[in-house]
Amino acid sequence: MSVVVFFIVFWYVSLFSQTFFQHRYAAHGAFTMSKGWERFFFMVAYITQGSSYMSPRVYAIMHRMHHAFTDTELDPHSPSYSPNMLAMMWRTRTIYKDLLDGKTEVEPRFLKNLPEWDKLDRFANSTLSRAIWVLLYVAFFVKYATAPWQYLLLLPIVAIGAFHGAVVNWFAHKYGYINYKLKNTSMNLLVVDFLMLGESYHNNHHKFPSAINFGRRWHEIDPMYPLILLFARLNIIQLSKQPKATIAEVGETGEPDQLF
């Protein structure tokens, strides 16, 4: 039972770092924060994502490219140009590694206002760091697993970021419903997002990338939205100018108002 609880908690705390810090903050600048708080959330991301930690800087570049080149050959993770989900995620990993190592020339428009902590990023992406985290996870399972089937949860824990990415970048471009007719395949995967902390409202997000609330209809509850408002009230973050959106816009044709 301890292993199952750990998996559930780990799923959501690692997803919190991805959606709050790497996605909404680093990639889209939906809010700002001081350098001190930025370093704090760097550490939170490293601790909560462990062996699947992704550099917020590189994540932001890749995600900005995804919005600029959605469903084209230049999209870092498009189901339209990969034969299956595993192939798409491996391609994403290759692009990520090349960006991290400085092997890919990046357009200047994708480099604006990126969070930087090179020393942490280098260590967190090292084989040593990832191996330490894997050993810690294995040790936890050895101590607390009570049935063989529980070891099946070890792989998604080790590669939790890849699993999160697959849910949105594969399934939310293939299945679901749309609120906005855009020139891409983005869809809202879940009617009520109990799984992805608002990330499954992917069609909404492609319409309004910098919005702090990914939900648009009454049933589209974004659990991160009230938390972001709380952080703003506590002066941990400062909200950026938000795009306007109403239910009347459902069905409107057009591209996202801004990429980031």
Phi and psi in degrees as GROMACS dihedral restraints (atoms count N, CA, C in turn):
[ dihedral_restraints ]
;  ai    aj    ak    al  type     phi  dphi    fc
    3     4     5     6     1   -61.2    20    10
    4     5     6     7     1   -37.5    20    10
    6     7     8     9     1   -66.3    20    10
    7     8     9    10     1   -41.5    20    10
    9    10    11    12     1   -64.8    20    10
   10    11    12    13     1   -44.3    20    10
   12    13    14    15     1   -61.9    20    10
   13    14    15    16     1   -43.2    20    10
   15    16    17    18     1   -59.6    20    10
   16    17    18    19     1   -43.7    20    10
   18    19    20    21     1   -61.2    20    10
   19    20    21    22     1   -45.9    20    10
   21    22    23    24     1   -63.1    20    10
   22    23    24    25     1   -47.5    20    10
   24    25    26    27     1   -62.4    20    10
   25    26    27    28     1   -43.7    20    10
   27    28    29    30     1   -63.9    20    10
   28    29    30    31     1   -39.1    20    10
   30    31    32    33     1   -55.0    20    10
   31    32    33    34     1   -46.7    20    10
   33    34    35    36     1   -81.5    20    10
   34    35    36    37     1   -37.0    20    10
   36    37    38    39     1   -70.5    20    10
   37    38    39    40     1   -36.6    20    10
   39    40    41    42     1   -69.3    20    10
   40    41    42    43     1   -36.9    20    10
   42    43    44    45     1   -67.1    20    10
   43    44    45    46     1   -35.5    20    10
   45    46    47    48     1   -56.3    20    10
   46    47    48    49     1   -48.5    20    10
   48    49    50    51     1   -61.7    20    10
   49    50    51    52     1   -40.4    20    10
   51    52    53    54     1   -64.2    20    10
   52    53    54    55     1   -50.4    20    10
   54    55    56    57     1   -76.6    20    10
   55    56    57    58     1   -37.7    20    10
   57    58    59    60     1   -77.7    20    10
   58    59    60    61     1   -52.4    20    10
   60    61    62    63     1   -91.8    20    10
   61    62    63    64     1   -53.3    20    10
   63    64    65    66     1   -75.7    20    10
   64    65    66    67     1   -37.6    20    10
   66    67    68    69     1   -88.5    20    10
   67    68    69    70     1   -65.5    20    10
   69    70    71    72     1   -72.7    20    10
   70    71    72    73     1   -34.4    20    10
   72    73    74    75     1   -86.5    20    10
   73    74    75    76     1   -60.6    20    10
   75    76    77    78     1   -68.9    20    10
   76    77    78    79     1   -47.2    20    10
   78    79    80    81     1   -77.2    20    10
   79    80    81    82     1   -40.4    20    10
   81    82    83    84     1  -114.8    20    10
   82    83    84    85     1   -10.2    20    10
   84    85    86    87     1    58.6    20    10
   85    86    87    88     1    38.2    20    10
   87    88    89    90     1   -66.7    20    10
   88    89    90    91     1   -19.3    20    10
   90    91    92    93     1  -154.9    20    10
   91    92    93    94     1   165.8    20    10
   93    94    95    96     1  -117.9    20    10
   94    95    96    97     1   167.4    20    10
   96    97    98    99     1  -155.8    20    10
   97    98    99   100     1   162.8    20    10
   99   100   101   102     1   -69.7    20    10
  100   101   102   103     1   164.5    20    10
  102   103   104   105     1   -62.6    20    10
  103   104   105   106     1   -34.9    20    10
  105   106   107   108     1   -63.6    20    10
  106   107   108   109     1   -46.9    20    10
  108   109   110   111     1   -67.3    20    10
  109   110   111   112     1   -33.9    20    10
  111   112   113   114     1   -62.1    20    10
  112   113   114   115     1   -43.7    20    10
  114   115   116   117     1   -64.8    20    10
  115   116   117   118     1   -38.1    20    10
  117   118   119   120     1   -59.4    20    10
  118   119   120   121     1   -47.1    20    10
  120   121   122   123     1   -74.6    20    10
  121   122   123   124     1   -23.8    20    10
  123   124   125   126     1   -57.5    20    10
  124   125   126   127     1   -48.7    20    10
  126   127   128   129     1   -66.7    20    10
  127   128   129   130     1   -39.2    20    10
  129   130   131   132     1   -59.5    20    10
  130   131   132   133     1   -43.4    20    10
  132   133   134   135     1   -62.9    20    10
  133   134   135   136     1   -42.5    20    10
  135   136   137   138     1   -64.1    20    10
  136   137   138   139     1   -44.2    20    10
  138   139   140   141     1   -69.4    20    10
  139   140   141   142     1   -41.6    20    10
  141   142   143   144     1   -80.7    20    10
  142   143   144   145     1   -22.1    20    10
  144   145   146   147     1  -102.6    20    10
  145   146   147   148     1   -21.8    20    10
  147   148   149   150     1    53.7    20    10
  148   149   150   151     1  -118.6    20    10
  150   151   152   153     1   -69.4    20    10
  151   152   153   154     1   -15.1    20    10
  153   154   155   156     1  -110.2    20    10
  154   155   156   157     1    19.9    20    10
  156   157   158   159     1   -55.5    20    10
  157   158   159   160     1   135.6    20    10
  159   160   161   162     1  -118.4    20    10
  160   161   162   163     1   135.4    20    10
  162   163   164   165     1   -55.4    20    10
  163   164   165   166     1   123.2    20    10
  165   166   167   168     1   -56.6    20    10
  166   167   168   169     1   -34.6    20    10
  168   169   170   171     1   -64.4    20    10
  169   170   171   172     1   -50.4    20    10
  171   172   173   174     1   -69.7    20    10
  172   173   174   175     1   -39.6    20    10
  174   175   176   177     1   -55.2    20    10
  175   176   177   178     1   -46.4    20    10
  177   178   179   180     1   -62.0    20    10
  178   179   180   181     1   -43.6    20    10
  180   181   182   183     1   -60.7    20    10
  181   182   183   184     1   -48.1    20    10
  183   184   185   186     1   -61.7    20    10
  184   185   186   187     1   -42.2    20    10
  186   187   188   189     1   -70.9    20    10
  187   188   189   190     1   -35.1    20    10
  189   190   191   192     1   -64.6    20    10
  190   191   192   193     1   -37.7    20    10
  192   193   194   195     1   -64.3    20    10
  193   194   195   196     1   -38.6    20    10
  195   196   197   198     1   -59.6    20    10
  196   197   198   199     1   -43.3    20    10
  198   199   200   201     1   -70.1    20    10
  199   200   201   202     1   -37.2    20    10
  201   202   203   204     1   -73.1    20    10
  202   203   204   205     1   -33.3    20    10
  204   205   206   207     1  -121.2    20    10
  205   206   207   208     1    28.4    20    10
  207   208   209   210     1   -51.4    20    10
  208   209   210   211     1   129.7    20    10
  210   211   212   213     1    65.9    20    10
  211   212   213   214     1    23.6    20    10
  213   214   215   216     1  -117.5    20    10
  214   215   216   217     1   176.2    20    10
  216   217   218   219     1   -66.1    20    10
  217   218   219   220     1   -19.1    20    10
  219   220   221   222     1   -88.4    20    10
  220   221   222   223     1    -5.7    20    10
  222   223   224   225     1   -70.0    20    10
  223   224   225   226     1   124.1    20    10
  225   226   227   228     1   -63.3    20    10
  226   227   228   229     1   -24.0    20    10
  228   229   230   231     1  -148.4    20    10
  229   230   231   232     1    86.4    20    10
  231   232   233   234     1  -122.9    20    10
  232   233   234   235     1   125.3    20    10
  234   235   236   237     1   -60.2    20    10
  235   236   237   238     1   -21.6    20    10
  237   238   239   240     1   -70.1    20    10
  238   239   240   241     1   -20.5    20    10
  240   241   242   243     1  -123.7    20    10
  241   242   243   244     1    22.5    20    10
  243   244   245   246     1  -136.0    20    10
  244   245   246   247     1   138.4    20    10
  246   247   248   249     1   -70.6    20    10
  247   248   249   250     1   -23.9    20    10
  249   250   251   252     1  -156.3    20    10
  250   251   252   253     1   173.0    20    10
  252   253   254   255     1   -63.7    20    10
  253   254   255   256     1   -40.9    20    10
  255   256   257   258     1   -64.0    20    10
  256   257   258   259     1   -39.4    20    10
  258   259   260   261     1   -64.9    20    10
  259   260   261   262     1   -39.8    20    10
  261   262   263   264     1   -63.3    20    10
  262   263   264   265     1   -45.0    20    10
  264   265   266   267     1   -68.8    20    10
  265   266   267   268     1   -34.1    20    10
  267   268   269   270     1   -67.7    20    10
  268   269   270   271     1   -39.6    20    10
  270   271   272   273     1   -62.5    20    10
  271   272   273   274     1   -41.5    20    10
  273   274   275   276     1   -60.7    20    10
  274   275   276   277     1   -43.3    20    10
  276   277   278   279     1   -61.1    20    10
  277   278   279   280     1   -42.3    20    10
  279   280   281   282     1   -63.4    20    10
  280   281   282   283     1   -44.4    20    10
  282   283   284   285     1   -64.0    20    10
  283   284   285   286     1   -42.2    20    10
  285   286   287   288     1   -58.9    20    10
  286   287   288   289     1   -47.6    20    10
  288   289   290   291     1   -63.2    20    10
  289   290   291   292     1   -41.2    20    10
  291   292   293   294     1   -65.3    20    10
  292   293   294   295     1   -39.1    20    10
  294   295   296   297     1   -67.5    20    10
  295   296   297   298     1   -42.1    20    10
  297   298   299   300     1   -61.7    20    10
  298   299   300   301     1   -39.3    20    10
  300   301   302   303     1   -86.7    20    10
  301   302   303   304     1     2.1    20    10
  303   304   305   306     1    72.6    20    10
  304   305   306   307     1    23.3    20    10
  306   307   308   309     1   -88.1    20    10
  307   308   309   310     1    -8.5    20    10
  309   310   311   312     1  -116.6    20    10
  310   311   312   313     1   129.5    20    10
  312   313   314   315     1   -76.4    20    10
  313   314   315   316     1   130.2    20    10
  315   316   317   318     1  -111.6    20    10
  316   317   318   319     1   135.8    20    10
  318   319   320   321     1   -62.1    20    10
  319   320   321   322     1   140.1    20    10
  321   322   323   324     1   -56.0    20    10
  322   323   324   325     1   -31.0    20    10
  324   325   326   327     1   -65.3    20    10
  325   326   327   328     1   -20.2    20    10
  327   328   329   330     1   -91.8    20    10
  328   329   330   331     1     1.5    20    10
  330   331   332   333     1  -109.1    20    10
  331   332   333   334     1     9.5    20    10
  333   334   335   336     1   -77.4    20    10
  334   335   336   337     1   133.2    20    10
  336   337   338   339     1    51.9    20    10
  337   338   339   340     1    49.6    20    10
  339   340   341   342     1   -90.7    20    10
  340   341   342   343     1   140.3    20    10
  342   343   344   345     1   -71.2    20    10
  343   344   345   346     1   138.1    20    10
  345   346   347   348     1  -128.4    20    10
  346   347   348   349     1   129.2    20    10
  348   349   350   351     1  -155.1    20    10
  349   350   351   352     1    79.7    20    10
  351   352   353   354     1   -61.3    20    10
  352   353   354   355     1   -41.6    20    10
  354   355   356   357     1   -62.3    20    10
  355   356   357   358     1   -44.5    20    10
  357   358   359   360     1   -66.3    20    10
  358   359   360   361     1   -44.0    20    10
  360   361   362   363     1   -59.8    20    10
  361   362   363   364     1   -41.6    20    10
  363   364   365   366     1   -65.3    20    10
  364   365   366   367     1   -46.1    20    10
  366   367   368   369     1   -67.8    20    10
  367   368   369   370     1   -44.9    20    10
  369   370   371   372     1   -64.1    20    10
  370   371   372   373     1   -26.6    20    10
  372   373   374   375     1   -95.6    20    10
  373   374   375   376     1     3.6    20    10
  375   376   377   378     1   -77.1    20    10
  376   377   378   379     1   157.8    20    10
  378   379   380   381     1   -61.2    20    10
  379   380   381   382     1   -37.5    20    10
  381   382   383   384     1   -60.9    20    10
  382   383   384   385     1   -49.7    20    10
  384   385   386   387     1   -60.8    20    10
  385   386   387   388     1   -47.7    20    10
  387   388   389   390     1   -63.9    20    10
  388   389   390   391     1   -37.2    20    10
  390   391   392   393     1   -66.1    20    10
  391   392   393   394     1   -39.2    20    10
  393   394   395   396     1   -61.4    20    10
  394   395   396   397     1   -45.3    20    10
  396   397   398   399     1   -63.7    20    10
  397   398   399   400     1   -42.6    20    10
  399   400   401   402     1   -61.3    20    10
  400   401   402   403     1   -43.0    20    10
  402   403   404   405     1   -62.8    20    10
  403   404   405   406     1   -38.2    20    10
  405   406   407   408     1   -64.7    20    10
  406   407   408   409     1   -42.2    20    10
  408   409   410   411     1   -63.7    20    10
  409   410   411   412     1   -45.2    20    10
  411   412   413   414     1   -61.3    20    10
  412   413   414   415     1   -42.7    20    10
  414   415   416   417     1   -61.3    20    10
  415   416   417   418     1   -39.7    20    10
  417   418   419   420     1   -63.4    20    10
  418   419   420   421     1   -43.2    20    10
  420   421   422   423     1   -65.9    20    10
  421   422   423   424     1   -41.9    20    10
  423   424   425   426     1   -60.4    20    10
  424   425   426   427     1   -38.3    20    10
  426   427   428   429     1   -77.9    20    10
  427   428   429   430     1   -38.0    20    10
  429   430   431   432     1  -113.2    20    10
  430   431   432   433     1   -14.6    20    10
  432   433   434   435     1   -65.2    20    10
  433   434   435   436     1   134.9    20    10
  435   436   437   438     1  -113.7    20    10
  436   437   438   439     1    -2.0    20    10
  438   439   440   441     1  -152.3    20    10
  439   440   441   442     1   146.5    20    10
  441   442   443   444     1   -56.2    20    10
  442   443   444   445     1   -36.6    20    10
  444   445   446   447     1   -62.8    20    10
  445   446   447   448     1   -23.3    20    10
  447   448   449   450     1   -65.6    20    10
  448   449   450   451     1   -23.2    20    10
  450   451   452   453     1   -68.4    20    10
  451   452   453   454     1   -14.2    20    10
  453   454   455   456     1   -65.9    20    10
  454   455   456   457     1   -20.6    20    10
  456   457   458   459     1   -80.8    20    10
  457   458   459   460     1   -10.1    20    10
  459   460   461   462     1   -66.8    20    10
  460   461   462   463     1   -42.5    20    10
  462   463   464   465     1   -60.6    20    10
  463   464   465   466     1   -51.6    20    10
  465   466   467   468     1   -62.1    20    10
  466   467   468   469     1   -27.2    20    10
  468   469   470   471     1   -69.6    20    10
  469   470   471   472     1   -45.2    20    10
  471   472   473   474     1   -62.3    20    10
  472   473   474   475     1   -37.7    20    10
  474   475   476   477     1  -116.6    20    10
  475   476   477   478     1    42.4    20    10
  477   478   479   480     1   -59.6    20    10
  478   479   480   481     1   -37.3    20    10
  480   481   482   483     1   -63.5    20    10
  481   482   483   484     1   -39.0    20    10
  483   484   485   486     1   -66.0    20    10
  484   485   486   487     1   -38.3    20    10
  486   487   488   489     1   -65.9    20    10
  487   488   489   490     1   -42.4    20    10
  489   490   491   492     1   -60.3    20    10
  490   491   492   493     1   -45.7    20    10
  492   493   494   495     1   -62.2    20    10
  493   494   495   496     1   -38.0    20    10
  495   496   497   498     1   -66.0    20    10
  496   497   498   499     1   -39.8    20    10
  498   499   500   501     1   -58.3    20    10
  499   500   501   502     1   -47.3    20    10
  501   502   503   504     1   -83.0    20    10
  502   503   504   505     1   -51.0    20    10
  504   505   506   507     1   -74.1    20    10
  505   506   507   508     1   -22.4    20    10
  507   508   509   510     1   -99.0    20    10
  508   509   510   511     1   -62.0    20    10
  510   511   512   513     1   -69.4    20    10
  511   512   513   514     1   -36.7    20    10
  513   514   515   516     1   -78.9    20    10
  514   515   516   517     1     2.5    20    10
  516   517   518   519     1  -111.0    20    10
  517   518   519   520     1     7.7    20    10
  519   520   521   522     1  -128.1    20    10
  520   521   522   523     1   -32.6    20    10
  522   523   524   525     1  -132.6    20    10
  523   524   525   526     1   150.6    20    10
  525   526   527   528     1   127.5    20    10
  526   527   528   529     1  -155.1    20    10
  528   529   530   531     1  -133.5    20    10
  529   530   531   532     1   163.8    20    10
  531   532   533   534     1  -121.7    20    10
  532   533   534   535     1   144.5    20    10
  534   535   536   537     1  -100.1    20    10
  535   536   537   538     1   -29.2    20    10
  537   538   539   540     1  -127.2    20    10
  538   539   540   541     1   130.3    20    10
  540   541   542   543     1   -82.9    20    10
  541   542   543   544     1   104.3    20    10
  543   544   545   546     1  -114.0    20    10
  544   545   546   547     1   167.9    20    10
  546   547   548   549     1   -87.0    20    10
  547   548   549   550     1    46.7    20    10
  549   550   551   552     1  -156.3    20    10
  550   551   552   553     1   178.0    20    10
  552   553   554   555     1   -98.9    20    10
  553   554   555   556     1    13.8    20    10
  555   556   557   558     1   -63.2    20    10
  556   557   558   559     1   137.9    20    10
  558   559   560   561     1  -135.6    20    10
  559   560   561   562     1   161.0    20    10
  561   562   563   564     1   -88.2    20    10
  562   563   564   565     1   115.2    20    10
  564   565   566   567     1   -75.4    20    10
  565   566   567   568     1   -41.2    20    10
  567   568   569   570     1  -118.9    20    10
  568   569   570   571     1   142.2    20    10
  570   571   572   573     1   -71.0    20    10
  571   572   573   574     1   -42.5    20    10
  573   574   575   576     1  -123.1    20    10
  574   575   576   577     1   117.6    20    10
  576   577   578   579     1   -85.8    20    10
  577   578   579   580     1    86.0    20    10
  579   580   581   582     1   -88.9    20    10
  580   581   582   583     1    -7.9    20    10
  582   583   584   585     1  -106.2    20    10
  583   584   585   586     1   -36.1    20    10
  585   586   587   588     1  -120.4    20    10
  586   587   588   589     1    17.0    20    10
  588   589   590   591     1    52.2    20    10
  589   590   591   592     1    41.3    20    10
  591   592   593   594     1    94.0    20    10
  592   593   594   595     1   -15.1    20    10
  594   595   596   597     1   -65.8    20    10
  595   596   597   598     1   -22.8    20    10
  597   598   599   600     1   -75.2    20    10
  598   599   600   601     1   -10.0    20    10
  600   601   602   603     1   -83.8    20    10
  601   602   603   604     1    63.0    20    10
  603   604   605   606     1   -74.1    20    10
  604   605   606   607     1   -34.8    20    10
  606   607   608   609     1   -65.2    20    10
  607   608   609   610     1   -43.7    20    10
  609   610   611   612     1   -58.5    20    10
  610   611   612   613     1   -43.2    20    10
  612   613   614   615     1   -65.9    20    10
  613   614   615   616     1   -37.9    20    10
  615   616   617   618     1   -69.0    20    10
  616   617   618   619     1   -25.5    20    10
  618   619   620   621     1   -76.4    20    10
  619   620   621   622     1   -42.5    20    10
  621   622   623   624     1  -129.0    20    10
  622   623   624   625     1    77.6    20    10
  624   625   626   627     1   -59.2    20    10
  625   626   627   628     1   -34.5    20    10
  627   628   629   630     1   -95.2    20    10
  628   629   630   631     1     7.3    20    10
  630   631   632   633     1   -68.4    20    10
  631   632   633   634     1   144.5    20    10
  633   634   635   636     1   -86.5    20    10
  634   635   636   637     1   -13.7    20    10
  636   637   638   639     1  -115.4    20    10
  637   638   639   640     1   110.7    20    10
  639   640   641   642     1   -77.9    20    10
  640   641   642   643     1   -15.5    20    10
  642   643   644   645     1   -82.2    20    10
  643   644   645   646     1   148.4    20    10
  645   646   647   648     1  -127.7    20    10
  646   647   648   649     1   -41.4    20    10
  648   649   650   651     1   -88.8    20    10
  649   650   651   652     1   167.1    20    10
  651   652   653   654     1   -59.4    20    10
  652   653   654   655     1   -32.0    20    10
  654   655   656   657     1   -89.3    20    10
  655   656   657   658     1    -6.8    20    10
  657   658   659   660     1   -88.4    20    10
  658   659   660   661     1    87.6    20    10
  660   661   662   663     1   -92.2    20    10
  661   662   663   664     1   119.6    20    10
  663   664   665   666     1   -99.6    20    10
  664   665   666   667     1   104.6    20    10
  666   667   668   669     1   -60.8    20    10
  667   668   669   670     1   -21.9    20    10
  669   670   671   672     1   -77.4    20    10
  670   671   672   673     1   -23.9    20    10
  672   673   674   675     1   -59.1    20    10
  673   674   675   676     1   -54.4    20    10
  675   676   677   678     1   -63.4    20    10
  676   677   678   679     1   -30.6    20    10
  678   679   680   681     1   -68.1    20    10
  679   680   681   682     1   -39.8    20    10
  681   682   683   684     1   -63.8    20    10
  682   683   684   685     1   -41.8    20    10
  684   685   686   687     1   -62.4    20    10
  685   686   687   688     1   -38.0    20    10
  687   688   689   690     1   -64.8    20    10
  688   689   690   691     1   -45.0    20    10
  690   691   692   693     1   -60.2    20    10
  691   692   693   694     1   -37.6    20    10
  693   694   695   696     1   -67.7    20    10
  694   695   696   697     1   -40.9    20    10
  696   697   698   699     1   -64.3    20    10
  697   698   699   700     1   -34.6    20    10
  699   700   701   702     1   -82.7    20    10
  700   701   702   703     1     0.7    20    10
  702   703   704   705     1    65.5    20    10
  703   704   705   706     1    25.7    20    10
  705   706   707   708     1   -76.8    20    10
  706   707   708   709     1   -36.6    20    10
  708   709   710   711     1  -129.9    20    10
  709   710   711   712     1   164.3    20    10
  711   712   713   714     1  -123.0    20    10
  712   713   714   715     1   125.2    20    10
  714   715   716   717     1   -71.5    20    10
  715   716   717   718     1   139.8    20    10
  717   718   719   720     1   -85.0    20    10
  718   719   720   721     1   170.1    20    10
  720   721   722   723     1   -62.4    20    10
  721   722   723   724     1   128.6    20    10
  723   724   725   726     1   -97.6    20    10
  724   725   726   727     1   144.1    20    10
  726   727   728   729     1   -70.8    20    10
  727   728   729   730     1   148.7    20    10
  729   730   731   732     1   -85.4    20    10
  730   731   732   733     1   143.6    20    10
  732   733   734   735     1  -156.5    20    10
  733   734   735   736     1   141.1    20    10
  735   736   737   738     1  -136.1    20    10
  736   737   738   739     1   163.5    20    10
  738   739   740   741     1   -60.9    20    10
  739   740   741   742     1   -26.5    20    10
  741   742   743   744     1   -64.8    20    10
  742   743   744   745     1   -19.2    20    10
  744   745   746   747     1   -81.8    20    10
  745   746   747   748     1    -6.9    20    10
  747   748   749   750     1   -59.0    20    10
  748   749   750   751     1   128.9    20    10
  750   751   752   753     1    95.1    20    10
  751   752   753   754     1    -6.3    20    10
  753   754   755   756     1   -65.9    20    10
  754   755   756   757     1   141.6    20    10
  756   757   758   759     1   -95.5    20    10
  757   758   759   760     1   135.1    20    10
  759   760   761   762     1   160.2    20    10
  760   761   762   763     1   168.3    20    10
  762   763   764   765     1   -89.7    20    10
  763   764   765   766     1   165.9    20    10
  765   766   767   768     1   -54.5    20    10
  766   767   768   769     1   144.8    20    10
  768   769   770   771     1   -66.1    20    10
  769   770   771   772     1   -30.9    20    10
  771   772   773   774     1  -156.4    20    10
  772   773   774   775     1   156.2    20    10
  774   775   776   777     1   -86.4    20    10
  775   776   777   778     1   -38.8    20    10
